[in-house]
Amino acid sequence: MEVKIGVQHAPREIVLESGQSAEEVERLVADALGGKTPLLSLVDDHGRKVLVPSERLAYVELGEPTARRVGFSAL
């Protein structure tokens, strides 16, 4: 699933593809915003971990996974 994270005082958003479910990402965001954890921690499809301080979160947008196009045919 595609996850976009807006960070306060940062000109660009963080975009990553994650294998985590929407419910799991939503729970992690709720825990971070609720003060249960000081960091929002997500893992992307390549195994890289993205850490964002909870107090710097501006928004988190959850989207559908992007379909990879294969081939050279015209649409």
Gaussian input, Z-matrix of N, CA and C with variables (Angstrom, degrees):
# hf/3-21g

backbone

0 1
 N
 C     1     B1
 C     2     B2     1     A1
 N     3     B3     2     A2     1     D1
 C     4     B4     3     A3     2     D2
 C     5     B5     4     A4     3     D3
 N     6     B6     5     A5     4     D4
 C     7     B7     6     A6     5     D5
 C     8     B8     7     A7     6     D6
 N     9     B9     8     A8     7     D7
 C    10    B10     9     A9     8     D8
 C    11    B11    10    A10     9     D9
 N    12    B12    11    A11    10    D10
 C    13    B13    12    A12    11    D11
 C    14    B14    13    A13    12    D12
 N    15    B15    14    A14    13    D13
 C    16    B16    15    A15    14    D14
 C    17    B17    16    A16    15    D15
 N    18    B18    17    A17    16    D16
 C    19    B19    18    A18    17    D17
 C    20    B20    19    A19    18    D18
 N    21    B21    20    A20    19    D19
 C    22    B22    21    A21    20    D20
 C    23    B23    22    A22    21    D21
 N    24    B24    23    A23    22    D22
 C    25    B25    24    A24    23    D23
 C    26    B26    25    A25    24    D24
 N    27    B27    26    A26    25    D25
 C    28    B28    27    A27    26    D26
 C    29    B29    28    A28    27    D27
 N    30    B30    29    A29    28    D28
 C    31    B31    30    A30    29    D29
 C    32    B32    31    A31    30    D30
 N    33    B33    32    A32    31    D31
 C    34    B34    33    A33    32    D32
 C    35    B35    34    A34    33    D33
 N    36    B36    35    A35    34    D34
 C    37    B37    36    A36    35    D35
 C    38    B38    37    A37    36    D36
 N    39    B39    38    A38    37    D37
 C    40    B40    39    A39    38    D38
 C    41    B41    40    A40    39    D39
 N    42    B42    41    A41    40    D40
 C    43    B43    42    A42    41    D41
 C    44    B44    43    A43    42    D42
 N    45    B45    44    A44    43    D43
 C    46    B46    45    A45    44    D44
 C    47    B47    46    A46    45    D45
 N    48    B48    47    A47    46    D46
 C    49    B49    48    A48    47    D47
 C    50    B50    49    A49    48    D48
 N    51    B51    50    A50    49    D49
 C    52    B52    51    A51    50    D50
 C    53    B53    52    A52    51    D51
 N    54    B54    53    A53    52    D52
 C    55    B55    54    A54    53    D53
 C    56    B56    55    A55    54    D54
 N    57    B57    56    A56    55    D55
 C    58    B58    57    A57    56    D56
 C    59    B59    58    A58    57    D57
 N    60    B60    59    A59    58    D58
 C    61    B61    60    A60    59    D59
 C    62    B62    61    A61    60    D60
 N    63    B63    62    A62    61    D61
 C    64    B64    63    A63    62    D62
 C    65    B65    64    A64    63    D63
 N    66    B66    65    A65    64    D64
 C    67    B67    66    A66    65    D65
 C    68    B68    67    A67    66    D66
 N    69    B69    68    A68    67    D67
 C    70    B70    69    A69    68    D68
 C    71    B71    70    A70    69    D69
 N    72    B72    71    A71    70    D70
 C    73    B73    72    A72    71    D71
 C    74    B74    73    A73    72    D72
 N    75    B75    74    A74    73    D73
 C    76    B76    75    A75    74    D74
 C    77    B77    76    A76    75    D75
 N    78    B78    77    A77    76    D76
 C    79    B79    78    A78    77    D77
 C    80    B80    79    A79    78    D78
 N    81    B81    80    A80    79    D79
 C    82    B82    81    A81    80    D80
 C    83    B83    82    A82    81    D81
 N    84    B84    83    A83    82    D82
 C    85    B85    84    A84    83    D83
 C    86    B86    85    A85    84    D84
 N    87    B87    86    A86    85    D85
 C    88    B88    87    A87    86    D86
 C    89    B89    88    A88    87    D87
 N    90    B90    89    A89    88    D88
 C    91    B91    90    A90    89    D89
 C    92    B92    91    A91    90    D90
 N    93    B93    92    A92    91    D91
 C    94    B94    93    A93    92    D92
 C    95    B95    94    A94    93    D93
 N    96    B96    95    A95    94    D94
 C    97    B97    96    A96    95    D95
 C    98    B98    97    A97    96    D96
 N    99    B99    98    A98    97    D97
 C   100   B100    99    A99    98    D98
 C   101   B101   100   A100    99    D99
 N   102   B102   101   A101   100   D100
 C   103   B103   102   A102   101   D101
 C   104   B104   103   A103   102   D102
 N   105   B105   104   A104   103   D103
 C   106   B106   105   A105   104   D104
 C   107   B107   106   A106   105   D105
 N   108   B108   107   A107   106   D106
 C   109   B109   108   A108   107   D107
 C   110   B110   109   A109   108   D108
 N   111   B111   110   A110   109   D109
 C   112   B112   111   A111   110   D110
 C   113   B113   112   A112   111   D111
 N   114   B114   113   A113   112   D112
 C   115   B115   114   A114   113   D113
 C   116   B116   115   A115   114   D114
 N   117   B117   116   A116   115   D115
 C   118   B118   117   A117   116   D116
 C   119   B119   118   A118   117   D117
 N   120   B120   119   A119   118   D118
 C   121   B121   120   A120   119   D119
 C   122   B122   121   A121   120   D120
 N   123   B123   122   A122   121   D121
 C   124   B124   123   A123   122   D122
 C   125   B125   124   A124   123   D123
 N   126   B126   125   A125   124   D124
 C   127   B127   126   A126   125   D125
 C   128   B128   127   A127   126   D126
 N   129   B129   128   A128   127   D127
 C   130   B130   129   A129   128   D128
 C   131   B131   130   A130   129   D129
 N   132   B132   131   A131   130   D130
 C   133   B133   132   A132   131   D131
 C   134   B134   133   A133   132   D132
 N   135   B135   134   A134   133   D133
 C   136   B136   135   A135   134   D134
 C   137   B137   136   A136   135   D135
 N   138   B138   137   A137   136   D136
 C   139   B139   138   A138   137   D137
 C   140   B140   139   A139   138   D138
 N   141   B141   140   A140   139   D139
 C   142   B142   141   A141   140   D140
 C   143   B143   142   A142   141   D141
 N   144   B144   143   A143   142   D142
 C   145   B145   144   A144   143   D143
 C   146   B146   145   A145   144   D144
 N   147   B147   146   A146   145   D145
 C   148   B148   147   A147   146   D146
 C   149   B149   148   A148   147   D147
 N   150   B150   149   A149   148   D148
 C   151   B151   150   A150   149   D149
 C   152   B152   151   A151   150   D150
 N   153   B153   152   A152   151   D151
 C   154   B154   153   A153   152   D152
 C   155   B155   154   A154   153   D153
 N   156   B156   155   A155   154   D154
 C   157   B157   156   A156   155   D155
 C   158   B158   157   A157   156   D156
 N   159   B159   158   A158   157   D157
 C   160   B160   159   A159   158   D158
 C   161   B161   160   A160   159   D159
 N   162   B162   161   A161   160   D160
 C   163   B163   162   A162   161   D161
 C   164   B164   163   A163   162   D162
 N   165   B165   164   A164   163   D163
 C   166   B166   165   A165   164   D164
 C   167   B167   166   A166   165   D165
 N   168   B168   167   A167   166   D166
 C   169   B169   168   A168   167   D167
 C   170   B170   169   A169   168   D168
 N   171   B171   170   A170   169   D169
 C   172   B172   171   A171   170   D170
 C   173   B173   172   A172   171   D171
 N   174   B174   173   A173   172   D172
 C   175   B175   174   A174   173   D173
 C   176   B176   175   A175   174   D174
 N   177   B177   176   A176   175   D175
 C   178   B178   177   A177   176   D176
 C   179   B179   178   A178   177   D177
 N   180   B180   179   A179   178   D178
 C   181   B181   180   A180   179   D179
 C   182   B182   181   A181   180   D180
 N   183   B183   182   A182   181   D181
 C   184   B184   183   A183   182   D182
 C   185   B185   184   A184   183   D183
 N   186   B186   185   A185   184   D184
 C   187   B187   186   A186   185   D185
 C   188   B188   187   A187   186   D186
 N   189   B189   188   A188   187   D187
 C   190   B190   189   A189   188   D188
 C   191   B191   190   A190   189   D189
 N   192   B192   191   A191   190   D190
 C   193   B193   192   A192   191   D191
 C   194   B194   193   A193   192   D192
 N   195   B195   194   A194   193   D193
 C   196   B196   195   A195   194   D194
 C   197   B197   196   A196   195   D195
 N   198   B198   197   A197   196   D196
 C   199   B199   198   A198   197   D197
 C   200   B200   199   A199   198   D198
 N   201   B201   200   A200   199   D199
 C   202   B202   201   A201   200   D200
 C   203   B203   202   A202   201   D201
 N   204   B204   203   A203   202   D202
 C   205   B205   204   A204   203   D203
 C   206   B206   205   A205   204   D204
 N   207   B207   206   A206   205   D205
 C   208   B208   207   A207   206   D206
 C   209   B209   208   A208   207   D207
 N   210   B210   209   A209   208   D208
 C   211   B211   210   A210   209   D209
 C   212   B212   211   A211   210   D210
 N   213   B213   212   A212   211   D211
 C   214   B214   213   A213   212   D212
 C   215   B215   214   A214   213   D213
 N   216   B216   215   A215   214   D214
 C   217   B217   216   A216   215   D215
 C   218   B218   217   A217   216   D216
 N   219   B219   218   A218   217   D217
 C   220   B220   219   A219   218   D218
 C   221   B221   220   A220   219   D219
 N   222   B222   221   A221   220   D220
 C   223   B223   222   A222   221   D221
 C   224   B224   223   A223   222   D222

   B1=1.4299
   B2=1.5147
   B3=1.3106
   B4=1.4584
   B5=1.5285
   B6=1.3196
   B7=1.4596
   B8=1.5259
   B9=1.3435
   B10=1.4621
   B11=1.5197
   B12=1.3350
   B13=1.4614
   B14=1.5204
   B15=1.3195
   B16=1.4535
   B17=1.5112
   B18=1.3201
   B19=1.4582
   B20=1.5316
   B21=1.3283
   B22=1.4582
   B23=1.5217
   B24=1.3134
   B25=1.4605
   B26=1.5302
   B27=1.3203
   B28=1.4678
   B29=1.5259
   B30=1.3249
   B31=1.4694
   B32=1.5282
   B33=1.3266
   B34=1.4565
   B35=1.5192
   B36=1.3312
   B37=1.4517
   B38=1.5262
   B39=1.3205
   B40=1.4543
   B41=1.5278
   B42=1.3310
   B43=1.4595
   B44=1.5186
   B45=1.3372
   B46=1.4499
   B47=1.5156
   B48=1.3224
   B49=1.4640
   B50=1.5225
   B51=1.3124
   B52=1.4562
   B53=1.5237
   B54=1.3163
   B55=1.4537
   B56=1.5171
   B57=1.3336
   B58=1.4545
   B59=1.5271
   B60=1.3251
   B61=1.4558
   B62=1.5255
   B63=1.3315
   B64=1.4641
   B65=1.5186
   B66=1.3244
   B67=1.4607
   B68=1.5272
   B69=1.3317
   B70=1.4624
   B71=1.5324
   B72=1.3326
   B73=1.4675
   B74=1.5206
   B75=1.3317
   B76=1.4698
   B77=1.5261
   B78=1.3324
   B79=1.4681
   B80=1.5256
   B81=1.3428
   B82=1.4673
   B83=1.5321
   B84=1.3294
   B85=1.4656
   B86=1.5266
   B87=1.3227
   B88=1.4630
   B89=1.5324
   B90=1.3308
   B91=1.4633
   B92=1.5300
   B93=1.3377
   B94=1.4663
   B95=1.5271
   B96=1.3187
   B97=1.4736
   B98=1.5256
   B99=1.3214
   B100=1.4568
   B101=1.5164
   B102=1.3298
   B103=1.4510
   B104=1.5179
   B105=1.3369
   B106=1.4664
   B107=1.5251
   B108=1.3328
   B109=1.4703
   B110=1.5226
   B111=1.3214
   B112=1.4694
   B113=1.5237
   B114=1.3510
   B115=1.4594
   B116=1.5198
   B117=1.3380
   B118=1.4544
   B119=1.5186
   B120=1.3129
   B121=1.4566
   B122=1.5186
   B123=1.3450
   B124=1.4582
   B125=1.5184
   B126=1.3283
   B127=1.4630
   B128=1.5202
   B129=1.3523
   B130=1.4604
   B131=1.5254
   B132=1.3314
   B133=1.4639
   B134=1.5207
   B135=1.3194
   B136=1.4584
   B137=1.5286
   B138=1.3318
   B139=1.4562
   B140=1.5114
   B141=1.3356
   B142=1.4737
   B143=1.5162
   B144=1.3159
   B145=1.4546
   B146=1.5264
   B147=1.3230
   B148=1.4620
   B149=1.5226
   B150=1.3384
   B151=1.4624
   B152=1.5209
   B153=1.3271
   B154=1.4607
   B155=1.5246
   B156=1.3445
   B157=1.4665
   B158=1.5338
   B159=1.3087
   B160=1.4673
   B161=1.5210
   B162=1.3330
   B163=1.4691
   B164=1.5283
   B165=1.3279
   B166=1.4722
   B167=1.5226
   B168=1.3378
   B169=1.4596
   B170=1.5226
   B171=1.3237
   B172=1.4587
   B173=1.5277
   B174=1.3457
   B175=1.4600
   B176=1.5199
   B177=1.3356
   B178=1.4595
   B179=1.5222
   B180=1.3180
   B181=1.4642
   B182=1.5219
   B183=1.3347
   B184=1.4556
   B185=1.5156
   B186=1.3299
   B187=1.4560
   B188=1.5054
   B189=1.3067
   B190=1.4548
   B191=1.5170
   B192=1.3074
   B193=1.4649
   B194=1.5207
   B195=1.3090
   B196=1.4518
   B197=1.5187
   B198=1.3187
   B199=1.4624
   B200=1.5209
   B201=1.3103
   B202=1.4565
   B203=1.5204
   B204=1.3173
   B205=1.4541
   B206=1.5147
   B207=1.3111
   B208=1.4543
   B209=1.5198
   B210=1.3158
   B211=1.4510
   B212=1.5132
   B213=1.3334
   B214=1.4572
   B215=1.5240
   B216=1.2935
   B217=1.4694
   B218=1.5235
   B219=1.3137
   B220=1.4694
   B221=1.5244
   B222=1.3013
   B223=1.4633
   B224=1.4818
   A1=108.79
   A2=116.17
   A3=121.04
   A4=109.53
   A5=116.26
   A6=122.50
   A7=107.61
   A8=116.39
   A9=122.05
   A10=107.53
   A11=115.46
   A12=121.24
   A13=108.36
   A14=116.09
   A15=121.36
   A16=109.35
   A17=116.13
   A18=121.61
   A19=108.09
   A20=116.32
   A21=120.84
   A22=110.70
   A23=116.27
   A24=124.48
   A25=112.51
   A26=117.19
   A27=122.12
   A28=107.64
   A29=117.83
   A30=119.74
   A31=113.87
   A32=118.39
   A33=120.63
   A34=110.54
   A35=115.08
   A36=119.68
   A37=109.92
   A38=115.88
   A39=122.29
   A40=106.70
   A41=116.80
   A42=121.73
   A43=108.20
   A44=116.25
   A45=119.86
   A46=110.52
   A47=115.40
   A48=122.95
   A49=106.90
   A50=116.60
   A51=121.11
   A52=110.27
   A53=115.54
   A54=121.25
   A55=112.31
   A56=117.20
   A57=121.45
   A58=109.56
   A59=116.51
   A60=120.68
   A61=110.55
   A62=115.98
   A63=120.94
   A64=110.84
   A65=117.13
   A66=120.89
   A67=110.81
   A68=116.69
   A69=120.46
   A70=111.08
   A71=116.63
   A72=120.15
   A73=110.09
   A74=116.77
   A75=120.49
   A76=111.16
   A77=117.24
   A78=120.73
   A79=111.17
   A80=116.89
   A81=120.71
   A82=111.27
   A83=116.77
   A84=120.71
   A85=110.10
   A86=117.48
   A87=120.90
   A88=111.12
   A89=117.18
   A90=120.52
   A91=111.07
   A92=116.45
   A93=120.29
   A94=110.68
   A95=117.26
   A96=120.02
   A97=111.68
   A98=117.36
   A99=121.34
   A100=113.65
   A101=117.28
   A102=120.61
   A103=114.49
   A104=117.51
   A105=119.77
   A106=111.63
   A107=116.84
   A108=121.35
   A109=108.88
   A110=118.50
   A111=120.79
   A112=113.33
   A113=117.29
   A114=121.50
   A115=110.87
   A116=116.06
   A117=121.52
   A118=105.69
   A119=117.53
   A120=122.85
   A121=109.34
   A122=116.54
   A123=122.47
   A124=109.22
   A125=116.38
   A126=122.45
   A127=107.75
   A128=116.74
   A129=119.83
   A130=110.61
   A131=116.50
   A132=122.39
   A133=113.33
   A134=118.11
   A135=122.21
   A136=112.26
   A137=117.28
   A138=121.20
   A139=114.37
   A140=117.32
   A141=120.13
   A142=109.30
   A143=116.21
   A144=121.83
   A145=109.46
   A146=115.84
   A147=122.28
   A148=107.34
   A149=115.85
   A150=121.97
   A151=109.10
   A152=116.45
   A153=121.79
   A154=107.82
   A155=117.99
   A156=119.67
   A157=110.75
   A158=117.07
   A159=122.08
   A160=112.98
   A161=116.90
   A162=119.34
   A163=112.46
   A164=118.71
   A165=122.83
   A166=113.24
   A167=118.53
   A168=120.66
   A169=110.65
   A170=116.30
   A171=121.17
   A172=110.32
   A173=116.58
   A174=121.81
   A175=109.26
   A176=115.08
   A177=122.08
   A178=106.29
   A179=115.99
   A180=122.05
   A181=108.66
   A182=115.97
   A183=121.44
   A184=108.44
   A185=116.66
   A186=120.43
   A187=111.34
   A188=114.35
   A189=121.61
   A190=110.05
   A191=117.81
   A192=119.23
   A193=110.53
   A194=116.14
   A195=119.95
   A196=108.99
   A197=115.64
   A198=120.43
   A199=108.72
   A200=115.96
   A201=120.24
   A202=108.57
   A203=115.68
   A204=120.97
   A205=109.85
   A206=114.77
   A207=120.59
   A208=107.63
   A209=115.71
   A210=119.40
   A211=111.87
   A212=113.61
   A213=120.06
   A214=111.90
   A215=118.97
   A216=121.26
   A217=110.78
   A218=115.42
   A219=121.02
   A220=109.46
   A221=115.51
   A222=119.76
   A223=111.80
   D1=147.29
   D2=179.12
   D3=-86.60
   D4=132.34
   D5=179.39
   D6=-125.01
   D7=126.35
   D8=175.19
   D9=-114.07
   D10=129.76
   D11=-177.32
   D12=-121.43
   D13=122.18
   D14=173.64
   D15=-92.38
   D16=133.51
   D17=-178.89
   D18=-116.99
   D19=132.95
   D20=179.12
   D21=-59.90
   D22=140.14
   D23=177.28
   D24=63.19
   D25=24.17
   D26=175.54
   D27=-122.40
   D28=131.37
   D29=-174.93
   D30=-72.26
   D31=-21.95
   D32=-177.32
   D33=-122.15
   D34=152.82
   D35=176.92
   D36=-89.81
   D37=160.50
   D38=176.56
   D39=-94.85
   D40=126.57
   D41=178.99
   D42=-121.12
   D43=129.10
   D44=178.50
   D45=-145.55
   D46=153.69
   D47=172.90
   D48=-99.00
   D49=122.63
   D50=-176.90
   D51=-120.71
   D52=143.89
   D53=176.06
   D54=-85.12
   D55=-3.40
   D56=179.16
   D57=-73.31
   D58=151.27
   D59=179.96
   D60=-74.59
   D61=161.29
   D62=179.21
   D63=-61.35
   D64=-38.67
   D65=-179.56
   D66=-65.80
   D67=-39.49
   D68=-179.96
   D69=-66.98
   D70=-43.53
   D71=178.70
   D72=-64.56
   D73=-41.49
   D74=179.01
   D75=-62.32
   D76=-39.57
   D77=178.01
   D78=-65.38
   D79=-41.89
   D80=178.65
   D81=-63.41
   D82=-40.12
   D83=178.28
   D84=-66.79
   D85=-43.36
   D86=179.32
   D87=-62.52
   D88=-40.16
   D89=177.47
   D90=-63.76
   D91=-41.02
   D92=-179.77
   D93=-67.19
   D94=-43.31
   D95=-178.98
   D96=-73.86
   D97=-26.39
   D98=179.57
   D99=-81.22
   D100=-4.56
   D101=178.16
   D102=88.15
   D103=6.83
   D104=179.75
   D105=-73.91
   D106=-30.32
   D107=178.34
   D108=-133.46
   D109=143.76
   D110=-179.32
   D111=-78.39
   D112=-14.72
   D113=-177.62
   D114=-130.68
   D115=143.75
   D116=167.07
   D117=-89.40
   D118=120.88
   D119=-176.45
   D120=-119.95
   D121=117.66
   D122=177.63
   D123=-126.90
   D124=152.82
   D125=178.96
   D126=-116.85
   D127=131.12
   D128=-179.99
   D129=-88.67
   D130=179.60
   D131=-176.95
   D132=-64.30
   D133=-20.42
   D134=-179.09
   D135=-94.31
   D136=3.80
   D137=178.84
   D138=87.47
   D139=3.04
   D140=178.31
   D141=-79.98
   D142=142.04
   D143=179.64
   D144=-100.47
   D145=131.96
   D146=177.87
   D147=-109.95
   D148=123.72
   D149=-179.88
   D150=-117.42
   D151=128.17
   D152=178.49
   D153=-129.22
   D154=128.26
   D155=176.88
   D156=-59.57
   D157=133.72
   D158=-175.91
   D159=-57.66
   D160=-37.85
   D161=-176.88
   D162=-73.03
   D163=-10.56
   D164=-179.98
   D165=-99.87
   D166=-1.27
   D167=-179.62
   D168=-69.45
   D169=127.43
   D170=174.71
   D171=-98.24
   D172=-46.61
   D173=176.71
   D174=-161.05
   D175=160.24
   D176=174.05
   D177=-134.10
   D178=124.89
   D179=-179.33
   D180=-113.53
   D181=124.85
   D182=179.26
   D183=-103.89
   D184=132.95
   D185=-178.78
   D186=-133.64
   D187=177.30
   D188=177.94
   D189=-75.11
   D190=155.30
   D191=175.74
   D192=-65.57
   D193=144.29
   D194=179.23
   D195=-83.74
   D196=132.60
   D197=178.95
   D198=-80.00
   D199=130.60
   D200=179.14
   D201=-84.44
   D202=128.71
   D203=179.00
   D204=-88.25
   D205=136.30
   D206=-179.40
   D207=-125.20
   D208=134.97
   D209=176.40
   D210=107.16
   D211=-178.63
   D212=-176.06
   D213=-124.23
   D214=18.06
   D215=-178.08
   D216=-73.35
   D217=151.96
   D218=177.38
   D219=-79.11
   D220=145.95
   D221=179.03
   D222=-92.33

